[in-house]
Amino acid sequence: MSYTPELVAELEILALFNLGSTHEGLKVHHVAAPTAIAAAQRLFDKGLTTQVDGGYLTSLGIEAAEHAQSLLTILDLKKEAA
């Protein structure tokens, strides 16, 4: 499996969610970049969010966002150490 632009866009959306509060959602407005709008739709289609334009994370979405945000943190730390 490779990192396609579509997967990267989905990871970018997942990275925007605040994992510190399950009462805080995300809204991808209709004026957002087409790639972000499409990524939000795909996350909804995969059952990770509650709305086609973001909404709240489902339990599976929380798990995915945790992994995505952890990976970004790890990769960023590795970049700083280099």
Sequence and secondary structure as in RCSB ss.txt:
>XXXX:A:sequence
MSYTPELVAELEILALFNLGSTHEGLKVHHVAAPTAIAAAQRLFDKGLTTQVDGGYLTSLGIEAAEHAQSLLTIL
DLKKEAA
>XXXX:A:secstr
    HHHHHHHHHHHHS TT TT  EE  TTS HHHHHHHHHHHHTTSEEETTEEEE HHHHHHHHHHHHHHHHH
HHHHHH 
